[in-house]
Amino acid sequence: MRALAAFALVALQAAAFNPPSAAAQAAAAGATVNGTWTAELHEGKAFLQVRTAPPSDWHGDRWGGDWSMGQTLGVDELSGLPAGDPAFTVSSVKFELRREAGTLAFEGAFRDGRGAGLFTFTPRPAFDREMKAIGYADDLPLWRRFQLAVHDVGPKYIGAMKAEGYDHLTLDQVQRARNHGVTIEYVKGLKAEGFRVAAIEDLVRTRDHGVTAEYIQSMHKAGFRDPSLEDLVRAKDHGVAPEFVQELRAQGIDPATLQGFVRLRDHGVRGEFVSELKKAGFDRLEPDQVVRVRDHGVTSDYIADMKGLGLRNLTLEDIVRLRDHGITPGFVNHVRAKGFKDDTADELIRLKNHMGQ
C-alpha cells in the first residue's frame, strides 16, 4: 500500500507538471470539474476511482469532505488504454471515459497495472437538451452533470428502464438505481426468473442485498421452486447458499422451507455439528431439535463426557437438561463419592438444585 501511495504521488506530480491540455485550460475557466484518479487493471477490467472536491453549495454529503466514486469497467470503455496488459507500465498516459453527459479525460502514469493521475470532466453541450426532451426540465448544473457522467446516467439508461416499466422516475431515483448496480441486464435477469419488482426502491434494495439472477437460479437448483423475493433477500442476508443447504441435507437435516434453513443458519447449525451429534449416537434428528441442542450449548465433548461417566439411556433432551442445570463430570463424581447411586438425569438435576439452595 505504501508503494502504491508513493507511486500515486509521483504520478500526480508528473501530471501536474505536464503542459496544460485544452481540457485543463477549460477547467481554469470554470467550465469543467477536475480531480484525481487511481486505477488497477485485472483480467480485462479496470477498477477506477475518481476523487474531487464538490462545490461549496453542494449538500449531498452531510459529512463534508471530498467526493469519491469507484467502479469496475471494461478496459475497452477507457479509450486509450491497452485491453490485454494487466502489467501495463508507462510514465505518461492519456485516456478517456466517454459518457452521454460528457467526457472524463485522464492524465497520469501506470506501473505494473496500477495507475494514478489527474482527470478533467468536460460536459457535452447537447446533454441538457436531450434530458429536457425526455421530461427532465430542470437545468443541470455542472456538478450534477459530472455525477451523471460518472454513474453513466443519461437518456439511454432512462429509456431502457422505461421500456422495462420504470417510468416517471425522478433524476435522484434514476441516479441512485444506477449507482447501486441496477443495470438493464439485472432487471431483465430478475424478470427471466419470474420476478417483477414494482417499485424502483425495492429493486435497489434487492440488488443491494445481492439477490441476482444467478443466486435465484442456484436456489432453484437446490430445490426451492417458488420462494418469494423477500424470502430470497432474507436467505441471502443470512448467508444461506446452496452449499449450506447441501451440507445439511447430506446429514439428513432438511426443513420444509427456505426459512427453515435461515433459522438453522442463524442459530449456528452447521453440517459438522450435526455430524458430531450423529457420531455420538443420535441419528434421527429433527431441525428444531438440532437448533435447541445448539442453543443450549451442548457439544459433542459434553455428550462424550456424560456418556463416559456411564450414564445410560440418555436422550438428547436429557443431555440438554443436564447442560442447562450445570451438571458436570466433577459434580457427578462428587455425588457418587457421597454414596448416591441413583444417577439418572432427573436425580442428578434434583441433587444439583438441592445442593445449590
N, C-alpha and C positions, 0 to 999 in steps of 0.2 A: 504493500500500500504506500509506503514512504517513497519507493522508487517511482510509482505511478504519479504520486503527487509532485515529486521533483520534476519528472518529465513534463507534466501538465504545465508547471510554472515556466519551464524553458520554452514550451510551445507557445504559451500565451505571450511571453516576452518577444519571441520571434515574430508572431503575428502582429503584435503591437508596433514593432519597428519596421514592418513592411510599408512600402509606399501606399497611401490611401487609395483604395479602389473607388470606382464610381458609387458603389453601394455605401462605402464609408463616408464619402463626401455628402451623399444624400442624408445619412444619419446625422451628420453635423448640422444639417439644415432642419432637423426635427421631423423628417418625413418617414423615418424608419424606427425600428426597435433594434437595439443591439445588446449583446451579452456574450457569455462564454459557453463552450460546449466541451463535452468529453464523449468518447465513443469506444466501444470494444467490438471487434469483428470475430464472428464464430460461425462456422458452417453456413456461410451464405447469408447470415443475419448480422445486423448491426444494432447493438444496444446503444441508443443515442440519448444523451441527456443535455438539455439546454437550461441555462440559468441566466436570469436577468433581474433587474430592479423594476418593479411596477411603478407606474406614475403615482405621484403623491396623492392624487384624488381617487385612487382605486381602493375599494374597501372589501375586496374579495377574500382577503386573508386577515382574520382578526388578530393573528399573532404578529403581523408585520413581517419585515424582512424580505429577502429575495424570493422570487417566484421561480420554481423549477419544475421540469416535466421530463420524465424518462419514458421511452417506449422502444419496443423492438420492431425493426423494419427490415424488409428485404434489402440487401445491399443494392439491388438493381433499382430501388427507389431513390437512391442517392447518386444523382448524376455526377460522374467524375471519380468515383471510387471503383477499384477493380472488384469483380464479382467473386473470384475464387482464390483470394490470397489472404488467409487468416493471419499470416505473419507480415502483413503489409507494413513496410517501413519507408518513410520519406521525410525529408526535412522541411519541405514546403508543399502544401497541397491545397487545392480549392475544389469544392464540390457543392452541389445544390440539392435542396429538397423543394420540389415544386408542388404547390397546393392550389386549390381554387381561390383561396383568399389571398395568396401571394407566394413569394419565394423566400426561403431561408438560404442565404449564401454563407458558406463556411470557409474559413481560412485557418490553417494551423499545420500540425505535423502528426505523423504516426510512427510508432516504434513497436514492432512485434504485434501488430494488430490493435494496438491501443493508441488513441489519438486525443488531441485536445487543441483548443484554439479559441478564436473569436467568431461570432456569427452576426449577420445583419439580416433583418427581415424587411423586405420591401413589399408593400401591399400591391395587389393587382387592381388597377382603377375600375375595371368593369365589374368587380365582385359586388360592390354596394348596389349597383343597378340590378344585377342578377338576383340578389337576395330580395330586393323590393318586388321584383316581378313574380316571386313565388309567395308573397304575402308578408314579408318581414319589412315593415315600412320604416322602422326607426333607422336613423343614420347610425352607422357603425364606426365608433372611434377607432383610432389606430390600434390601441391596446386590445380591443375586442377582436379586431381582425387578425391580430397576431395570435391570440389564443385559438381562434377558429382554425387558423392555418396549422398550428401545432397539433390540434386534435383532429385535423382533416375533416372539418365540418364545412359543408357547402351545399349548393343545390343538388349535386349528385347524390350525396348521402341522404339528404332530406327527402328527395324524390323517391329513392329506393325504400325508405322507411314508410312513406305514404303509400306506396304500392303494396306494402305488407300490412296495411291497415292502421298505421300510426300517423294520424293526420292532426292538424291543428295543434301542433306542439309548440311550446314557447322555445325561444332560442336557448334558454338555460336548460330546458329539458333535453333538447337535442344534443347540446354540448356535453351534458353530464352522461347521457347514454353512450355517446361515442367514447368519452374518456374512460368509462368503466368497461369498455370492451364489448359493447353491444354492437356487433357488426351485422351486416345483412346476412352473412353466412351463418352467424349464430342464430338469428331469428328463424331462418329457413330450416336450420338443423332441428330446432325445437318443434317446428311445425311438422317436419317429417316424422318425428316420433309421436305425433298426436297431441301436442300441446300448443295451445294458442293463448298467450298471455295478454289479457285485455289492456291493462294499464302499463304505461311506459315505466313507472316507478317500480312495479312488480317485476318487470323484465330486467331492470337494472339490479334489483335485489337478487333475482335468480342467478344472474351472471356473477355478481359479487360473491355468492356462496359456492361458486364452482360447479354448478349443475349445468353440464354441457350435454350435447347430443351423444358424445362418446360415453359419458358417465351413465346416461339413461340407457343406452344400448347395453352396456356391461351389466346393469342391474336387471334388464330384461332377460339377458342370457343366464343370469343367476336364478331365474325363476320367478321374478316379481313382474307379473304381466301387466297389471293395471294400477300401479302406485299413482297417487296424486302428486302434483308438482310440489306441494307443501311437504308431503312425506319424503320426497327425494331431497328437498332442501335440508330438512332436518337430519336425514340419514347422512348426507354429505358433511354437514356441520359437525356431526358426532363421530366422524371417522369410519362409517360403515362402508366398506368397499367390498367388491366381490370376493377378494382374497379372505377377508374376515368371515364372510358368510360360509365359504367353503371350508375354512378352518374349523368352524364349529360343527358344521354338518358332518364332517369326517369323524367327529367324536360323538355323533348321534344326537346333537342338540340342534333342533330345527323348529323354532317358534313359527307360528302360522302366518305372521305378518312381518313386514319390514320394520314396523315399530317395535316388534319383539326383539329384533336384532339390535335396534338402537338402545333398548333398555339393557340388554346384556353388555353392550359396549360401554354404556355409561357406568355400569356397576363393576367394571374392570374384569369381566369374564373373558378369558382367552382360551384358545384351544389347549394350551399347555396345562392350564389349571384343571380343565375337565379331564384331561388325560391322567393327571396325578390322582384325581378322585377315583377314576376307574381302576387304576393300579392298586389303590387302597382297598378295592373290593366293592366299590359302589358303581355298578354297571348301568342300572336303569335310572337315569337321571332326567328330570324334567327341567325346563328352563327356569321356572320360578324357584325350584329347589336349589339349583346351582347359584342363582342370584342371592338367595338367603344365606347359603353357606359362605359365599364370598363376602357379603355384607357383614357377617358376624366374625370375620377374621379367622375362620377355620382353614388351616393349611394342611398340606399333606404331612408335614412334620408333626403337627399336633395330632393328627389321626394316628400316625405311626406310634407316637408316644403313648396314647391311650390304649391302643391295641397291644403294645409292648408290655403293658402292665398286667396283661392277662384279662382285661375287662372283656367279657364275651357278649355276643349277641347285641352289640351296639348298633343302633340305627344311625343314619346320618342326622336325624333330628335329635337323638340322644347326644351326639357329639357337639351339635350346636348349643344345646342347653348346658353341657358341661363347660364349654368355652365361655358362654355368657356368664356363668357363675364363678369363673376363675378357678376351675378345678385344674390343678397342675399335677404332674407326676410326683412332685415333692409333697403335695397335700395328700395324695393317695397313699404314699408310703408312710406318711405321718400317722394317718388314722389306722393303718394296718398295724403299725408298731404299737399302738394303744390297744390293740386287741379287737378292733372292729373287723368282722369277717364279711359282712354284707356290703359288697362294693358295687352294687348296681348303681346305675345313673341316678335314680330317684333318691337312694340312700346317701350317696355322696353329696348330692345337692342339699339334702336335708341337714347333713352334718356341717357342711360349709356355712349354711345360713345360721345354724345354731351357734357355731363357734365364732361367727362374726358378730354376734349380739353381745 
